[in-house]
């Protein structure tokens, strides 16, 4: 996770898509923004700055500009002086609105770049926030393999040598897609969405013990890979342990936590002859089924209890 994003980098990366026009050319854009949130001036324009979100880029929509238009020149100056003295990294005016000279004057005085865009306020924020979340959002790296199986992102975890890469390679051979192997870079979007991707230098290479480094894209084609995928299920691979009791019904679902986000987890014990690839496909399909509102284990348990109910009631009422 980067600690800040440079406004100059923002202009290079998103200046065209955001339709930005710089209105303060004398102010340097070589400045940092440390917050992924985008704020509107709101009460700060009315003088209440006690809870001002310092470090956030500020967006002036139609409401803010209409409010400024109701103020006298002296009131405008006092209001904007208090606002731009709060350490605003950059200000944006949406909908191509006319901007009073006093706003440009005071923003320049406080060394705050001001931009105008033809986009509406909601559309502008919708385009800006994903970039800020990508650059400034929390991220981490995980030792594992990530594959897209029937559209479900399966993150395979386990000790080194347990067979994560071989399992994903077999999935690719069956028509599924590799996202990352060995090192998965995970970034958080919003509150509960985790995106995984491979390292830019590693790309879609895999290490297969006994074979060496292989290029999955070159071997299987472009359709066998994808750049990133949402992580939806954690598949924990581990060697079979006779002393461990494994879930056999699916009625006690497990969870894994990554960066504060809780994900469904499936633990698969490995022993000779087990077809881990088919099991992984079933894990993905079962997740899709649950997402559609069908929990097979719960339905089976419910039907079984309903069939057993008459017998249970009879035994409870038998006092002989």
C-alpha positions in Angstrom: 0.0 0.0 0.0 1.4 3.4 -1.0 1.4 6.0 1.7 0.2 8.7 -0.7 -0.6 9.5 -4.3 1.0 12.4 -6.1 -1.5 14.7 -7.8 0.8 14.8 -10.9 0.5 11.0 -11.1 -3.3 11.2 -10.8 -3.3 13.7 -13.8 -1.2 11.3 -15.9 -3.2 8.2 -15.0 -6.8 9.6 -15.0 -6.6 13.2 -16.3 -8.3 12.3 -19.6 -11.0 10.0 -18.2 -11.8 12.6 -15.6 -11.9 15.4 -18.2 -9.7 17.7 -15.9 -8.8 21.3 -16.7 -6.3 23.0 -14.5 -7.4 26.5 -13.4 -4.3 27.3 -11.3 -1.3 26.7 -13.6 1.0 28.6 -11.3 0.4 26.1 -8.4 2.5 23.0 -8.4 0.8 19.7 -8.8 3.8 17.9 -7.3 2.0 17.3 -4.0 0.7 14.3 -2.1 -2.7 13.1 -1.1 -2.8 10.4 1.6 -6.5 9.7 1.8 -8.5 7.4 -0.5 -11.8 9.1 0.4 -13.2 12.0 -1.6 -15.0 14.6 0.4 -17.4 17.5 -0.3 -16.9 20.8 1.5 -20.3 20.7 3.2 -20.4 22.4 6.6 -16.8 23.6 6.2 -18.0 26.3 3.8 -20.4 27.5 6.6 -17.4 27.8 9.0 -17.6 24.5 10.9 -14.2 23.0 10.4 -13.8 21.0 13.7 -14.3 17.7 11.9 -12.7 18.7 8.6 -11.3 15.6 6.8 -7.8 16.8 6.3 -5.8 15.1 3.5 -9.0 14.4 1.4 -9.5 15.8 -2.0 -12.5 18.2 -2.1 -15.2 18.2 -4.7 -17.4 21.3 -5.3 -20.7 20.3 -6.8 -23.6 22.4 -7.8 -24.9 22.7 -4.2 -21.6 24.2 -3.0 -21.3 26.6 -5.9 -24.9 27.7 -5.4 -24.2 28.3 -1.8 -21.2 30.5 -2.5 -23.3 32.5 -5.0 -25.6 33.5 -2.1 -22.7 35.1 -0.2 -21.3 38.6 -0.5 -17.7 39.1 -1.6 -16.5 39.6 1.9 -18.4 36.5 3.2 -17.0 34.5 0.3 -13.5 35.5 1.1 -13.8 34.7 4.8 -15.5 31.4 4.0 -12.9 30.3 1.4 -9.9 31.4 3.6 -11.1 29.2 6.4 -11.7 26.3 4.0 -8.4 26.3 2.0 -6.3 26.8 5.2 -7.2 23.3 6.3 -4.6 21.6 4.2 -6.6 20.6 1.1 -4.5 18.6 -1.4 -6.6 19.5 -4.4 -10.1 20.9 -5.2 -12.3 19.9 -8.1 -15.3 21.7 -9.5 -17.8 19.5 -11.4 -20.4 20.1 -14.2 -18.2 22.7 -15.9 -19.5 25.4 -13.6 -18.4 29.0 -13.5 -15.9 29.6 -10.7 -15.7 33.0 -8.9 -12.3 34.7 -9.1 -12.0 34.9 -5.4 -12.0 31.1 -5.1 -9.0 30.8 -7.6 -7.3 33.7 -5.8 -7.5 32.2 -2.3 -6.7 28.6 -3.5 -3.6 30.0 -5.2 -2.7 31.8 -2.0 -2.8 28.6 0.0 -1.0 26.6 -2.8 -4.0 24.4 -3.6 -4.5 23.3 -7.2 -8.0 23.7 -8.6 -9.4 21.7 -11.4 -12.7 21.8 -13.4 -14.4 18.9 -15.0 -17.4 18.6 -17.3 -18.5 15.4 -15.4 -21.3 15.4 -13.0 -20.4 15.1 -9.3 -21.5 11.5 -8.9 -19.9 10.4 -12.1 -16.7 12.2 -11.2 -16.4 10.6 -7.8 -17.4 7.2 -9.2 -14.4 7.4 -11.6 -11.9 8.8 -9.1 -12.5 6.6 -6.1 -11.4 3.3 -7.7 -8.1 4.8 -8.7 -7.5 6.1 -5.1 -8.6 2.8 -3.6 -6.2 1.0 -5.9 -3.2 3.2 -5.0 -4.0 3.9 -1.4 -6.1 1.0 -0.3 -4.7 -1.7 2.1 -2.8 -4.5 0.5 -0.7 -7.6 1.4 1.0 -10.6 -0.2 0.2 -14.2 0.5 2.0 -17.4 -0.3 -0.5 -19.4 -2.3 -2.1 -19.9 -5.7 -5.1 -18.2 -7.1 -7.3 -19.6 -9.8 -10.6 -18.7 -11.5 -12.7 -21.8 -11.4 -16.2 -21.5 -13.0 -16.0 -17.8 -12.3 -15.2 -18.3 -8.6 -11.8 -17.1 -7.2 -10.3 -20.0 -5.3 -7.2 -19.1 -3.2 -5.2 -22.3 -2.5 -3.2 -22.2 0.7 -1.0 -24.8 2.4 2.6 -25.6 3.3 5.3 -25.5 0.7 5.3 -28.6 -1.4 1.8 -29.7 -0.5 0.7 -29.5 -4.2 -0.9 -26.0 -4.7 0.8 -25.3 -8.0 0.1 -28.8 -9.3 -3.6 -28.6 -8.4 -3.9 -25.2 -10.2 -2.0 -26.5 -13.2 -4.4 -29.4 -13.5 -7.3 -26.9 -13.3 -5.8 -24.9 -16.1 -5.5 -28.1 -18.2 -9.2 -28.6 -17.6 -10.1 -25.2 -19.0 -9.9 -23.0 -15.9 -7.7 -19.9 -15.5 -4.6 -19.1 -13.6 -4.4 -15.7 -11.8 -1.3 -16.0 -9.7 1.0 -18.8 -8.4 3.3 -18.9 -5.4 2.9 -15.2 -4.6 -0.6 -13.6 -4.6 -0.8 -9.8 -4.2 -4.0 -9.0 -2.4 -5.6 -5.5 -2.3 -8.8 -4.5 -0.5 -11.5 -2.6 -2.3 -14.3 -1.1 -0.2 -15.1 -3.0 3.0 -15.3 -6.6 2.0 -13.9 -7.1 -1.5 -10.4 -8.7 -1.9 -8.7 -8.7 -5.3 -5.8 -11.0 -6.0 -3.2 -10.7 -8.8 0.3 -11.9 -9.6 3.5 -10.0 -9.3 4.2 -8.0 -12.5 7.6 -9.6 -12.9 6.4 -13.1 -12.3 3.3 -12.7 -14.5 1.8 -16.2 -15.2 4.9 -18.3 -14.7 4.8 -21.4 -12.4 7.4 -23.5 -10.7 6.6 -27.2 -11.0 9.0 -29.4 -9.0 10.9 -31.8 -11.3 10.0 -29.7 -14.4 11.1 -26.2 -13.6 9.7 -22.8 -14.5 6.9 -22.9 -17.1 4.9 -20.1 -18.9 1.3 -21.0 -18.6 0.2 -18.3 -21.1 2.6 -19.6 -23.7 1.7 -23.3 -23.1 -2.1 -23.0 -22.8 -2.9 -19.7 -24.5 -4.2 -16.3 -23.4 -7.6 -17.8 -22.4 -5.8 -19.8 -19.6 -4.9 -16.8 -17.6 -6.4 -13.6 -16.2 -4.8 -10.5 -14.7 -6.8 -10.3 -11.4 -9.8 -12.0 -9.7 -11.9 -11.5 -6.7 -11.0 -13.9 -3.9 -14.2 -15.7 -2.9 -13.2 -19.0 -1.3 -10.1 -20.1 0.6 -9.1 -23.7 0.0 -6.7 -25.0 2.6 -4.6 -28.0 1.5 -3.0 -30.2 4.1 -1.6 -33.7 4.5 -4.0 -36.3 5.9 -3.8 -36.6 9.7 -5.5 -39.7 11.3 -5.8 -37.7 14.6 -7.7 -34.8 13.0 -11.5 -34.8 12.7 -12.5 -33.4 9.3 -15.9 -31.9 8.4 -18.0 -34.5 6.6 -21.4 -32.8 6.4 -20.7 -29.2 5.6 -23.0 -28.1 8.4 -20.2 -26.4 10.3 -18.8 -24.0 7.8 -15.3 -22.6 8.4 -14.1 -19.1 7.8 -10.7 -17.5 7.0 -9.8 -13.9 7.7 -7.6 -11.9 5.3 -7.1 -8.2 6.1 -10.2 -8.2 8.3 -12.4 -9.7 5.6 -14.0 -13.0 6.4 -14.2 -15.6 3.6 -15.6 -19.1 3.4 -12.9 -21.7 3.9 -12.7 -25.4 2.9 -10.0 -27.6 4.3 -9.1 -30.6 2.1 -7.0 -33.3 3.5 -4.7 -35.0 1.0 -4.0 -38.7 0.7 -2.8 -40.8 -2.2 -5.3 -41.2 -5.0 -7.5 -38.2 -4.1 -8.6 -36.2 -7.1 -8.1 -32.7 -5.7 -8.9 -31.1 -9.1 -12.4 -32.4 -9.2 -12.9 -31.6 -5.6 -11.8 -28.0 -6.3 -14.4 -27.8 -9.1 -17.0 -29.0 -6.7 -16.0 -26.4 -4.2 -16.5 -23.7 -6.8 -19.8 -25.1 -8.0 -21.1 -25.5 -4.4 -20.2 -21.9 -3.7 -22.2 -20.8 -6.7 -25.1 -22.9 -5.5 -25.0 -21.3 -2.1 -24.7 -17.8 -3.6 -28.0 -18.7 -5.5 -29.6 -19.5 -2.1 -29.3 -23.3 -2.2 -27.3 -24.9 0.7 -27.3 -28.7 -0.1 -26.1 -29.8 3.3 -28.6 -27.7 5.1 -31.5 -28.9 2.9 -30.5 -32.5 3.3 -30.3 -32.1 7.1 -33.7 -30.4 7.2 -35.4 -33.1 5.1 -33.8 -35.8 7.2 -35.0 -34.2 10.4 -38.5 -33.9 9.0 -38.6 -37.6 8.1 -37.3 -38.5 11.5 -39.8 -36.3 13.3 -42.7 -38.9 13.5 -40.4 -41.6 14.9 -38.9 -39.1 17.4 -42.4 -38.0 18.6 -43.5 -41.7 18.9 -40.5 -42.6 21.0 -41.0 -39.5 23.2 -44.7 -40.5 23.9 -44.0 -44.1 24.5 -44.1 -44.5 28.4 -44.3 -48.3 28.5 
